[in-house]
Amino acid sequence: MSERISVTIEGGVADVRLTRADKMNALDDAMFEALIETGERLSKDKSVRAVVISGEGRAFCAGLDMGNFGKMAAPKSDDKKDESIIGRLEKRTHGIANRPQYAVWVWRELPMPVIAAVHGVAYGGGFQLMLGADMRYVAPETKLSIMEIKWGLVPDMAGTQIMRHLVREDIVRELTYTGRVFTGEEAGRYGFATRVTPNPLDEALATAREIAGKSPSAIRASKRLLNAAVVVEPVEGLIMESVEQDRLIGSPNQIEAVMSNLEKRAASYTD
């Protein structure tokens, strides 16, 4: 769909690939825009039942483009912070998020499951992009880092809000404070990686196809519940479970799930 991202949809699975391989899929303005546009377009496509996001070439995503760091370090005429950027990131441009945050959060908000297939490198913003997926399949030799501290910055693409639900707090703090590079194997032990595998893309696509074969109504309801479980109190979450279940019981896709199992045949769901 753009010079930064390609999308192929087959059998209900959207294969999304970052295509800036010559720059290790680094995040420049065009990549941010492509991530948001792609996520928003997929969110409206009812034929898509699962998404896999990966990077072409040597890396998943090497983080923020070096040119952006150069702009930050450019000297100001009065040696003071440019007043035009103060408060800029605080503006909410996409619901609860600003633009860089939404490049990650949009995958969290997609109504269908998203799997990140990660290899090579996932640094800084690339690491946070990985976190935006429901699941993360990571090659064991992948190099990962919460690298913002290297540049005197903090992780600000929704990373702090996602990491705290995946990994022990002290591990998040150590990696954030040091910027230490760690491997895919370590990511699996910490809890960042759902699965550590030599073939993350192949396995992610296989899981996506399996999900695409399930009732899309139930899958989307499950994602709504699991997303909400992060922020709502148990009393509200229990009500949400009941509401979603009431909507599903007796619906066409739920009846098809029952009948296909009883009749021992492949299910045929509607979008």
Buried (B, 14 or more C-beta within 10 A) or exposed (E): EBEBBBBEBEEBBBBBBBBBEEBBBBBBEBBBBBBBBBBBEBBEBEEBBBBBBBBBBEBBBBBBBEEBBEEEEEEEEEEEEEEEEEEEEEEEEBEEBBBBBBBBBBBBBBBBBBBBBBBBBBBBBBBBBBBBBBBBBBBBEBBBBBBBBBBEEEBBBBBBBBBEEBBEEEBBEEBBEEBBBBBBBBBBEBBBBBBBBEEBBEBBBBBBBEBBBBBBBBBBBBBBBEBBBEEBEEEEBEEBEEEBEEEBEEBEBBEBBEEBEEEEEEBEBEE
